[in-house]
Amino acid sequence: MNLTLIKTPTDTDLAWAEHQIRQEIIDRFVDARTQTEATAARWGAIAYDRANPLASSLLAELDTYDLLSVA
C-alpha cells in the first residue's frame, strides 16, 4: 500500500496567496498602457470580488488609483 501525505496550506500561506493575486491585478491595472488593458484588469477585479465576497473590494481599491497616463 502506497500512502501519500497531503499537506494543507496554512492560514499564512493562504493569506500570502490572496495578497499576491490582488497585487497582480493591481499591477496590471496601474501598468496598463491602453484603456483596453485597464478594462481587462477591472474585469479581473470584478471576478476576484465575486469569488471572494468576504474580502475587501478590489474594484473599490482600483478606483483609488489615478490613471491619467491611460489613454
SEFIZA-3560 file (N, C-alpha, C; in Angstrom, 3 decimals):
REM SEFIZA-3560
<numar><xx>0.837</xx><yy>-1.171</yy><zz>0.000</zz><atom>N</atom></numar>
<numar><xx>0.000</xx><yy>0.000</yy><zz>0.000</zz><atom>CA</atom></numar>
<numar><xx>0.886</xx><yy>1.240</yy><zz>0.000</zz><atom>C</atom></numar>
<numar><xx>0.607</xx><yy>2.156</yy><zz>-0.897</zz><atom>N</atom></numar>
<numar><xx>1.388</xx><yy>3.374</yy><zz>-1.020</zz><atom>CA</atom></numar>
<numar><xx>0.564</xx><yy>4.543</yy><zz>-0.489</zz><atom>C</atom></numar>
<numar><xx>1.054</xx><yy>5.217</yy><zz>0.532</zz><atom>N</atom></numar>
<numar><xx>0.348</xx><yy>6.347</yy><zz>1.129</zz><atom>CA</atom></numar>
<numar><xx>1.042</xx><yy>7.646</yy><zz>0.764</zz><atom>C</atom></numar>
<numar><xx>0.244</xx><yy>8.653</yy><zz>0.497</zz><atom>N</atom></numar>
<numar><xx>0.773</xx><yy>9.975</yy><zz>0.184</zz><atom>CA</atom></numar>
<numar><xx>0.270</xx><yy>10.967</yy><zz>1.220</zz><atom>C</atom></numar>
<numar><xx>1.179</xx><yy>11.716</yy><zz>1.790</zz><atom>N</atom></numar>
<numar><xx>0.817</xx><yy>12.731</yy><zz>2.762</zz><atom>CA</atom></numar>
<numar><xx>0.340</xx><yy>13.970</yy><zz>2.017</zz><atom>C</atom></numar>
<numar><xx>-0.874</xx><yy>14.392</yy><zz>2.314</zz><atom>N</atom></numar>
<numar><xx>-1.430</xx><yy>15.593</yy><zz>1.688</zz><atom>CA</atom></numar>
<numar><xx>-1.296</xx><yy>16.736</yy><zz>2.679</zz><atom>C</atom></numar>
<numar><xx>-0.600</xx><yy>17.769</yy><zz>2.260</zz><atom>N</atom></numar>
<numar><xx>-0.409</xx><yy>18.932</yy><zz>3.115</zz><atom>CA</atom></numar>
<numar><xx>-1.451</xx><yy>19.991</yy><zz>2.756</zz><atom>C</atom></numar>
<numar><xx>-2.079</xx><yy>20.549</yy><zz>3.755</zz><atom>N</atom></numar>
<numar><xx>-2.991</xx><yy>21.653</yy><zz>3.510</zz><atom>CA</atom></numar>
<numar><xx>-2.246</xx><yy>22.953</yy><zz>3.806</zz><atom>C</atom></numar>
<numar><xx>-2.521</xx><yy>23.984</yy><zz>3.027</zz><atom>N</atom></numar>
<numar><xx>-1.810</xx><yy>25.241</yy><zz>3.255</zz><atom>CA</atom></numar>
<numar><xx>-2.199</xx><yy>25.861</yy><zz>4.600</zz><atom>C</atom></numar>
<numar><xx>-1.256</xx><yy>26.545</yy><zz>5.193</zz><atom>N</atom></numar>
<numar><xx>-1.521</xx><yy>27.234</yy><zz>6.456</zz><atom>CA</atom></numar>
<numar><xx>-2.304</xx><yy>28.512</yy><zz>6.165</zz><atom>C</atom></numar>
<numar><xx>-2.854</xx><yy>29.107</yy><zz>7.196</zz><atom>N</atom></numar>
<numar><xx>-3.564</xx><yy>30.373</yy><zz>7.041</zz><atom>CA</atom></numar>
<numar><xx>-2.627</xx><yy>31.444</yy><zz>6.489</zz><atom>C</atom></numar>
<numar><xx>-1.382</xx><yy>31.403</yy><zz>6.905</zz><atom>N</atom></numar>
<numar><xx>-0.405</xx><yy>32.366</yy><zz>6.404</zz><atom>CA</atom></numar>
<numar><xx>-0.170</xx><yy>32.173</yy><zz>4.914</zz><atom>C</atom></numar>
<numar><xx>-0.049</xx><yy>30.921</yy><zz>4.484</zz><atom>N</atom></numar>
<numar><xx>0.130</xx><yy>30.638</yy><zz>3.053</zz><atom>CA</atom></numar>
<numar><xx>-1.061</xx><yy>31.134</yy><zz>2.242</zz><atom>C</atom></numar>
<numar><xx>-2.256</xx><yy>30.905</yy><zz>2.752</zz><atom>N</atom></numar>
<numar><xx>-3.459</xx><yy>31.343</yy><zz>2.044</zz><atom>CA</atom></numar>
<numar><xx>-3.543</xx><yy>32.865</yy><zz>1.977</zz><atom>C</atom></numar>
<numar><xx>-3.217</xx><yy>33.530</yy><zz>3.062</zz><atom>N</atom></numar>
<numar><xx>-3.249</xx><yy>34.995</yy><zz>3.075</zz><atom>CA</atom></numar>
<numar><xx>-2.222</xx><yy>35.562</yy><zz>2.103</zz><atom>C</atom></numar>
<numar><xx>-1.046</xx><yy>34.968</yy><zz>2.067</zz><atom>N</atom></numar>
<numar><xx>0.001</xx><yy>35.431</yy><zz>1.154</zz><atom>CA</atom></numar>
<numar><xx>-0.425</xx><yy>35.222</yy><zz>-0.295</zz><atom>C</atom></numar>
<numar><xx>-1.036</xx><yy>34.089</yy><zz>-0.593</zz><atom>N</atom></numar>
<numar><xx>-1.506</xx><yy>33.814</yy><zz>-1.956</zz><atom>CA</atom></numar>
<numar><xx>-2.574</xx><yy>34.821</yy><zz>-2.362</zz><atom>C</atom></numar>
<numar><xx>-3.491</xx><yy>35.140</yy><zz>-1.446</zz><atom>N</atom></numar>
<numar><xx>-4.522</xx><yy>36.133</yy><zz>-1.746</zz><atom>CA</atom></numar>
<numar><xx>-3.890</xx><yy>37.497</yy><zz>-2.017</zz><atom>C</atom></numar>
<numar><xx>-2.918</xx><yy>37.864</yy><zz>-1.192</zz><atom>N</atom></numar>
<numar><xx>-2.223</xx><yy>39.135</yy><zz>-1.390</zz><atom>CA</atom></numar>
<numar><xx>-1.555</xx><yy>39.189</yy><zz>-2.766</zz><atom>C</atom></numar>
<numar><xx>-0.903</xx><yy>38.110</yy><zz>-3.157</zz><atom>N</atom></numar>
<numar><xx>-0.217</xx><yy>38.074</yy><zz>-4.447</zz><atom>CA</atom></numar>
<numar><xx>-1.200</xx><yy>38.216</yy><zz>-5.605</zz><atom>C</atom></numar>
<numar><xx>-2.336</xx><yy>37.550</yy><zz>-5.520</zz><atom>N</atom></numar>
<numar><xx>-3.343</xx><yy>37.654</yy><zz>-6.586</zz><atom>CA</atom></numar>
<numar><xx>-3.860</xx><yy>39.081</yy><zz>-6.681</zz><atom>C</atom></numar>
<numar><xx>-4.185</xx><yy>39.669</yy><zz>-5.542</zz><atom>N</atom></numar>
<numar><xx>-4.668</xx><yy>41.064</yy><zz>-5.533</zz><atom>CA</atom></numar>
<numar><xx>-3.615</xx><yy>41.995</yy><zz>-6.133</zz><atom>C</atom></numar>
<numar><xx>-2.355</xx><yy>41.790</yy><zz>-5.731</zz><atom>N</atom></numar>
<numar><xx>-1.291</xx><yy>42.677</yy><zz>-6.205</zz><atom>CA</atom></numar>
<numar><xx>-1.070</xx><yy>42.530</yy><zz>-7.700</zz><atom>C</atom></numar>
<numar><xx>-1.192</xx><yy>41.323</yy><zz>-8.224</zz><atom>N</atom></numar>
<numar><xx>-1.048</xx><yy>41.121</yy><zz>-9.668</zz><atom>CA</atom></numar>
<numar><xx>-2.114</xx><yy>41.888</yy><zz>-10.445</zz><atom>C</atom></numar>
<numar><xx>-3.345</xx><yy>41.871</yy><zz>-9.959</zz><atom>N</atom></numar>
<numar><xx>-4.425</xx><yy>42.603</yy><zz>-10.629</zz><atom>CA</atom></numar>
<numar><xx>-4.180</xx><yy>44.104</yy><zz>-10.524</zz><atom>C</atom></numar>
<numar><xx>-3.772</xx><yy>44.571</yy><zz>-9.357</zz><atom>N</atom></numar>
<numar><xx>-3.473</xx><yy>45.997</yy><zz>-9.183</zz><atom>CA</atom></numar>
<numar><xx>-2.341</xx><yy>46.418</yy><zz>-10.116</zz><atom>C</atom></numar>
<numar><xx>-1.279</xx><yy>45.623</yy><zz>-10.174</zz><atom>N</atom></numar>
<numar><xx>-0.147</xx><yy>45.947</yy><zz>-11.046</zz><atom>CA</atom></numar>
<numar><xx>-0.566</xx><yy>46.018</yy><zz>-12.510</zz><atom>C</atom></numar>
<numar><xx>-1.405</xx><yy>45.057</yy><zz>-12.946</zz><atom>N</atom></numar>
<numar><xx>-1.884</xx><yy>45.083</yy><zz>-14.329</zz><atom>CA</atom></numar>
<numar><xx>-2.685</xx><yy>46.349</yy><zz>-14.597</zz><atom>C</atom></numar>
<numar><xx>-3.463</xx><yy>46.783</yy><zz>-13.621</zz><atom>N</atom></numar>
<numar><xx>-4.276</xx><yy>47.987</yy><zz>-13.774</zz><atom>CA</atom></numar>
<numar><xx>-3.403</xx><yy>49.242</yy><zz>-13.825</zz><atom>C</atom></numar>
<numar><xx>-2.490</xx><yy>49.349</yy><zz>-12.884</zz><atom>N</atom></numar>
<numar><xx>-1.621</xx><yy>50.532</yy><zz>-12.807</zz><atom>CA</atom></numar>
<numar><xx>-0.680</xx><yy>50.606</yy><zz>-14.009</zz><atom>C</atom></numar>
<numar><xx>-0.202</xx><yy>49.463</yy><zz>-14.482</zz><atom>N</atom></numar>
<numar><xx>0.737</xx><yy>49.426</yy><zz>-15.599</zz><atom>CA</atom></numar>
<numar><xx>0.062</xx><yy>49.435</yy><zz>-16.965</zz><atom>C</atom></numar>
<numar><xx>-1.268</xx><yy>49.478</yy><zz>-16.981</zz><atom>N</atom></numar>
<numar><xx>-1.999</xx><yy>49.442</yy><zz>-18.253</zz><atom>CA</atom></numar>
<numar><xx>-1.594</xx><yy>50.623</yy><zz>-19.133</zz><atom>C</atom></numar>
<numar><xx>-1.363</xx><yy>50.316</yy><zz>-20.399</zz><atom>N</atom></numar>
<numar><xx>-0.975</xx><yy>51.360</yy><zz>-21.353</zz><atom>CA</atom></numar>
<numar><xx>-2.135</xx><yy>51.777</yy><zz>-22.242</zz><atom>C</atom></numar>
<numar><xx>-3.186</xx><yy>50.989</yy><zz>-22.226</zz><atom>N</atom></numar>
<numar><xx>-4.363</xx><yy>51.313</yy><zz>-23.029</zz><atom>CA</atom></numar>
<numar><xx>-5.608</xx><yy>51.165</yy><zz>-22.163</zz><atom>C</atom></numar>
<numar><xx>-6.679</xx><yy>51.761</yy><zz>-22.622</zz><atom>N</atom></numar>
<numar><xx>-7.943</xx><yy>51.627</yy><zz>-21.918</zz><atom>CA</atom></numar>
<numar><xx>-8.399</xx><yy>50.164</yy><zz>-21.902</zz><atom>C</atom></numar>
<numar><xx>-8.089</xx><yy>49.437</yy><zz>-22.969</zz><atom>N</atom></numar>
<numar><xx>-8.460</xx><yy>48.023</yy><zz>-23.048</zz><atom>CA</atom></numar>
<numar><xx>-7.757</xx><yy>47.215</yy><zz>-21.957</zz><atom>C</atom></numar>
<numar><xx>-6.466</xx><yy>47.479</yy><zz>-21.739</zz><atom>N</atom></numar>
<numar><xx>-5.731</xx><yy>46.780</yy><zz>-20.686</zz><atom>CA</atom></numar>
<numar><xx>-6.281</xx><yy>47.136</yy><zz>-19.311</zz><atom>C</atom></numar>
<numar><xx>-6.603</xx><yy>48.400</yy><zz>-19.095</zz><atom>N</atom></numar>
<numar><xx>-7.161</xx><yy>48.825</yy><zz>-17.808</zz><atom>CA</atom></numar>
<numar><xx>-8.523</xx><yy>48.170</yy><zz>-17.579</zz><atom>C</atom></numar>
<numar><xx>-9.326</xx><yy>48.107</yy><zz>-18.626</zz><atom>N</atom></numar>
<numar><xx>-10.642</xx><yy>47.474</yy><zz>-18.510</zz><atom>CA</atom></numar>
<numar><xx>-10.513</xx><yy>45.990</yy><zz>-18.212</zz><atom>C</atom></numar>
<numar><xx>-9.560</xx><yy>45.326</yy><zz>-18.849</zz><atom>N</atom></numar>
<numar><xx>-9.336</xx><yy>43.899</yy><zz>-18.586</zz><atom>CA</atom></numar>
<numar><xx>-8.950</xx><yy>43.678</yy><zz>-17.123</zz><atom>C</atom></numar>
<numar><xx>-8.118</xx><yy>44.551</yy><zz>-16.581</zz><atom>N</atom></numar>
<numar><xx>-7.727</xx><yy>44.437</yy><zz>-15.172</zz><atom>CA</atom></numar>
<numar><xx>-8.933</xx><yy>44.670</yy><zz>-14.263</zz><atom>C</atom></numar>
<numar><xx>-9.796</xx><yy>45.616</yy><zz>-14.636</zz><atom>N</atom></numar>
<numar><xx>-11.014</xx><yy>45.865</yy><zz>-13.846</zz><atom>CA</atom></numar>
<numar><xx>-11.926</xx><yy>44.636</yy><zz>-13.852</zz><atom>C</atom></numar>
<numar><xx>-12.028</xx><yy>43.973</yy><zz>-15.009</zz><atom>N</atom></numar>
<numar><xx>-12.828</xx><yy>42.743</yy><zz>-15.068</zz><atom>CA</atom></numar>
<numar><xx>-12.211</xx><yy>41.674</yy><zz>-14.173</zz><atom>C</atom></numar>
<numar><xx>-10.890</xx><yy>41.631</yy><zz>-14.106</zz><atom>N</atom></numar>
<numar><xx>-10.218</xx><yy>40.704</yy><zz>-13.193</zz><atom>CA</atom></numar>
<numar><xx>-10.575</xx><yy>41.013</yy><zz>-11.743</zz><atom>C</atom></numar>
<numar><xx>-10.653</xx><yy>42.297</yy><zz>-11.421</zz><atom>N</atom></numar>
<numar><xx>-11.023</xx><yy>42.705</yy><zz>-10.065</zz><atom>CA</atom></numar>
<numar><xx>-12.469</xx><yy>42.317</yy><zz>-9.760</zz><atom>C</atom></numar>
<numar><xx>-13.348</xx><yy>42.472</yy><zz>-10.733</zz><atom>N</atom></numar>
<numar><xx>-14.747</xx><yy>42.075</yy><zz>-10.545</zz><atom>CA</atom></numar>
<numar><xx>-14.837</xx><yy>40.576</yy><zz>-10.285</zz><atom>C</atom></numar>
<numar><xx>-14.113</xx><yy>39.793</yy><zz>-11.076</zz><atom>N</atom></numar>
<numar><xx>-14.113</xx><yy>38.335</yy><zz>-10.891</zz><atom>CA</atom></numar>
<numar><xx>-13.563</xx><yy>37.974</yy><zz>-9.507</zz><atom>C</atom></numar>
<numar><xx>-12.509</xx><yy>38.652</yy><zz>-9.096</zz><atom>N</atom></numar>
<numar><xx>-11.928</xx><yy>38.407</yy><zz>-7.772</zz><atom>CA</atom></numar>
<numar><xx>-12.946</xx><yy>38.725</yy><zz>-6.680</zz><atom>C</atom></numar>
<numar><xx>-13.609</xx><yy>39.885</yy><zz>-6.788</zz><atom>N</atom></numar>
<numar><xx>-14.591</xx><yy>40.291</yy><zz>-5.781</zz><atom>CA</atom></numar>
<numar><xx>-15.744</xx><yy>39.291</yy><zz>-5.693</zz><atom>C</atom></numar>
<numar><xx>-16.185</xx><yy>38.796</yy><zz>-6.826</zz><atom>N</atom></numar>
<numar><xx>-17.277</xx><yy>37.814</yy><zz>-6.821</zz><atom>CA</atom></numar>
<numar><xx>-16.835</xx><yy>36.492</yy><zz>-6.193</zz><atom>C</atom></numar>
<numar><xx>-15.594</xx><yy>36.110</yy><zz>-6.419</zz><atom>N</atom></numar>
<numar><xx>-15.083</xx><yy>34.851</yy><zz>-5.868</zz><atom>CA</atom></numar>
<numar><xx>-14.727</xx><yy>34.971</yy><zz>-4.388</zz><atom>C</atom></numar>
<numar><xx>-14.547</xx><yy>36.199</yy><zz>-3.912</zz><atom>N</atom></numar>
<numar><xx>-14.133</xx><yy>36.433</yy><zz>-2.522</zz><atom>CA</atom></numar>
<numar><xx>-15.035</xx><yy>37.487</yy><zz>-1.871</zz><atom>C</atom></numar>
<numar><xx>-16.300</xx><yy>37.160</yy><zz>-1.658</zz><atom>N</atom></numar>
<numar><xx>-17.243</xx><yy>38.164</yy><zz>-1.162</zz><atom>CA</atom></numar>
<numar><xx>-16.934</xx><yy>38.671</yy><zz>0.246</zz><atom>C</atom></numar>
<numar><xx>-16.161</xx><yy>37.946</yy><zz>1.016</zz><atom>N</atom></numar>
<numar><xx>-15.837</xx><yy>38.392</yy><zz>2.374</zz><atom>CA</atom></numar>
<numar><xx>-14.602</xx><yy>39.292</yy><zz>2.425</zz><atom>C</atom></numar>
<numar><xx>-13.860</xx><yy>39.352</yy><zz>1.333</zz><atom>N</atom></numar>
<numar><xx>-12.663</xx><yy>40.205</yy><zz>1.280</zz><atom>CA</atom></numar>
<numar><xx>-13.071</xx><yy>41.636</yy><zz>0.931</zz><atom>C</atom></numar>
<numar><xx>-12.197</xx><yy>42.585</yy><zz>1.240</zz><atom>N</atom></numar>
<numar><xx>-12.473</xx><yy>43.960</yy><zz>0.859</zz><atom>CA</atom></numar>
<numar><xx>-12.498</xx><yy>44.055</yy><zz>-0.661</zz><atom>C</atom></numar>
<numar><xx>-13.276</xx><yy>44.983</yy><zz>-1.183</zz><atom>N</atom></numar>
<numar><xx>-13.481</xx><yy>45.097</yy><zz>-2.618</zz><atom>CA</atom></numar>
<numar><xx>-12.199</xx><yy>45.532</yy><zz>-3.334</zz><atom>C</atom></numar>
<numar><xx>-11.751</xx><yy>44.692</yy><zz>-4.234</zz><atom>N</atom></numar>
<numar><xx>-10.582</xx><yy>45.035</yy><zz>-5.039</zz><atom>CA</atom></numar>
<numar><xx>-10.948</xx><yy>46.106</yy><zz>-6.063</zz><atom>C</atom></numar>
<numar><xx>-12.153</xx><yy>46.051</yy><zz>-6.594</zz><atom>N</atom></numar>
<numar><xx>-12.600</xx><yy>47.060</yy><zz>-7.552</zz><atom>CA</atom></numar>
<numar><xx>-12.601</xx><yy>48.447</yy><zz>-6.904</zz><atom>C</atom></numar>
<numar><xx>-13.059</xx><yy>48.532</yy><zz>-5.671</zz><atom>N</atom></numar>
<numar><xx>-13.031</xx><yy>49.809</yy><zz>-4.947</zz><atom>CA</atom></numar>
<numar><xx>-11.592</xx><yy>50.278</yy><zz>-4.742</zz><atom>C</atom></numar>
<numar><xx>-10.693</xx><yy>49.333</yy><zz>-4.507</zz><atom>N</atom></numar>
<numar><xx>-9.280</xx><yy>49.698</yy><zz>-4.339</zz><atom>CA</atom></numar>
<numar><xx>-8.703</xx><yy>50.242</yy><zz>-5.638</zz><atom>C</atom></numar>
<numar><xx>-9.071</xx><yy>49.637</yy><zz>-6.761</zz><atom>N</atom></numar>
<numar><xx>-8.579</xx><yy>50.139</yy><zz>-8.049</zz><atom>CA</atom></numar>
<numar><xx>-9.055</xx><yy>51.557</yy><zz>-8.301</zz><atom>C</atom></numar>
<numar><xx>-10.239</xx><yy>51.867</yy><zz>-7.820</zz><atom>N</atom></numar>
<numar><xx>-10.794</xx><yy>53.215</yy><zz>-8.028</zz><atom>CA</atom></numar>
<numar><xx>-9.987</xx><yy>54.285</yy><zz>-7.315</zz><atom>C</atom></numar>
<numar><xx>-9.114</xx><yy>53.910</yy><zz>-6.394</zz><atom>N</atom></numar>
<numar><xx>-8.307</xx><yy>54.891</yy><zz>-5.674</zz><atom>CA</atom></numar>
<numar><xx>-7.055</xx><yy>55.304</yy><zz>-6.454</zz><atom>C</atom></numar>
<numar><xx>-6.761</xx><yy>54.594</yy><zz>-7.544</zz><atom>N</atom></numar>
<numar><xx>-5.556</xx><yy>54.893</yy><zz>-8.322</zz><atom>CA</atom></numar>
<numar><xx>-5.852</xx><yy>55.937</yy><zz>-9.377</zz><atom>C</atom></numar>
<numar><xx>-4.915</xx><yy>56.845</yy><zz>-9.575</zz><atom>N</atom></numar>
<numar><xx>-5.026</xx><yy>57.888</yy><zz>-10.581</zz><atom>CA</atom></numar>
<numar><xx>-4.409</xx><yy>57.349</yy><zz>-11.875</zz><atom>C</atom></numar>
<numar><xx>-5.217</xx><yy>57.262</yy><zz>-12.904</zz><atom>N</atom></numar>
<numar><xx>-4.736</xx><yy>56.698</yy><zz>-14.164</zz><atom>CA</atom></numar>
<numar><xx>-4.700</xx><yy>57.742</yy><zz>-15.271</zz><atom>C</atom></numar>
<numar><xx>-4.089</xx><yy>58.857</yy><zz>-15.004</zz><atom>N</atom></numar>
<numar><xx>-4.018</xx><yy>59.911</yy><zz>-16.019</zz><atom>CA</atom></numar>
<numar><xx>-3.211</xx><yy>59.479</yy><zz>-17.225</zz><atom>C</atom></numar>
<numar><xx>-2.331</xx><yy>58.485</yy><zz>-17.059</zz><atom>N</atom></numar>
<numar><xx>-1.492</xx><yy>58.060</yy><zz>-18.178</zz><atom>CA</atom></numar>
<numar><xx>-2.238</xx><yy>57.133</yy><zz>-19.141</zz><atom>C</atom></numar>
<numar><xx>-3.380</xx><yy>56.595</yy><zz>-18.713</zz><atom>N</atom></numar>
<numar><xx>-4.131</xx><yy>55.692</yy><zz>-19.579</zz><atom>CA</atom></numar>
<numar><xx>-4.901</xx><yy>56.521</yy><zz>-20.598</zz><atom>C</atom></numar>
<numar><xx>-4.705</xx><yy>56.147</yy><zz>-21.856</zz><atom>N</atom></numar>
<numar><xx>-5.373</xx><yy>56.909</yy><zz>-22.935</zz><atom>CA</atom></numar>
<numar><xx>-6.810</xx><yy>56.491</yy><zz>-23.071</zz><atom>C</atom></numar>
//
